[in-house]
Amino acid sequence: MNKYIAKELLEKYLQGDCTAEEKAIVESWHLNELDLKKIQPQPDQIESAYEQIWSRISKEALVKKKASLKRTHYRYASAAIIFITVAAGLFLLVNRKLSHPTIHDLLVKTGKDVAPGGNKAILTLADGSKISLTDAANGNLAKQADIIISKTKDGQIIYTTKESALSSVTAGTALINTIATPRGGQYQINLPDGTKVWLNAQSSLKYPIRFNNKAREVELSGEGYFEVYKNHIPFIVKTKMQEVTVLGTHFNINSYDDEATTNTTLFEGSVSVQVKNKVNTLQTAAFMLKPGQASIVGNNRPPKVVQADVESTVAWRNNLFVFKDESLESISRKLSRWYDVEVSFEGKPINLSFVGMVSRSKNISSVLKIMESAGDLHFKIQGKKIVIVN
């Protein structure tokens, strides 16, 4: 079978002019997808595809001069089979590119790419006044009960307390501050006791400007990475589903409202995790985590401890997206928070997982490109609304 016979057979199939025998031959190589998807490539694209594929097959199909006639026939038949099969794949690809512009065409080429998030947060003081940390100049921001709140050159928030004021603190005089990051924001804060907290996008932390001598309690919504200053006073992080108690250690808590579970990952030291029940009271049983372990707490399911994927968990702190067999739905929620976009789905249910790594400092097109190349997906873009189509 030479390239002209293969070409004629393939074209007859596309035009619906094949005999029953010819149709059976073509469909035996799974080319029925061409008809089902109503592919109609342009003539010049067909010709180009033929020339490129046949040129490649011709090189692979060369036989040695002493090869038997039977083997020669077999090799050329194989070449023709490869030609038809590869041509089908190429036509499918050509048709998809013609029908659906790439991410480069939709975002990069049009200048509508979405920039990544950055250091953005709102600090709400005890009296209800708000300070935009995004816009605030470096230096002192506010003063509360002899405590000075300042912003450093590298964008951190620091509380400076006089020892004389600290010694006079009682449990009933605590003033509460809240720092909240928007979608597309992140921030680092140094708490009054010296504990460092990094907040991911769309997260908040509520804390007193002075801790008492019984417990250092904070409330987290969203995701935060903690480096707790070690002393004899327990440090407690409260979330919707649990309470984590430590003395001094490094750990990450992911507790977003739109996630089904709260995940706590321990990097060093030890932590105690106590789960809340449906009426928001603590259950009596608590369990301990060791470094490299993570707890998974969810509604209507018993908590469990697993070996943590430390690299993926801490990736956001290292300004990275790291996907290891991660579902499309999970990735879309991360993109929504970091790029401040709305992601939705269209078409049949998408059951895909992705593996990849990309910097969070890159525009959203870099992440979508991975998804586009790894799965049979394309996108519709309307401002900051991204529709993933399968």
Secondary structure, DSSP 8 states (H G I E B T S, - for coil): --HHHHHHHHHHHHHT---HHHHHHHHTTTTHHHHHTT----HHHHHHHHHHHHHHHHHHT---TT--HHHHHHHHHHHHHHHHHHHHHHHHHHHHHHHS--HIIIIITTT------EE--EEE-TTS-EEETTT--SEEEEEETTEEEEE-TTSEEEEEE-HHHHHT--GGG--EEEEE--TTEEEEEE-TTS-EEEE-SS-EEEEESS--SS-EEEEEEEEEEEE---SSS-EEEE-SSEEEEESS-EEEEEE-TTSSEEEEEEEES-EEEEEE-TTS-EEEEEEEE-TTEEEEEETTEEEEEEE--HHHHTGGGGTEEEEEEEEHHHHHHHHHHHHT-EEEEESS----EEEEEEETTS-HHHHHHHHHHHSS-EEEEETTEEEEE-
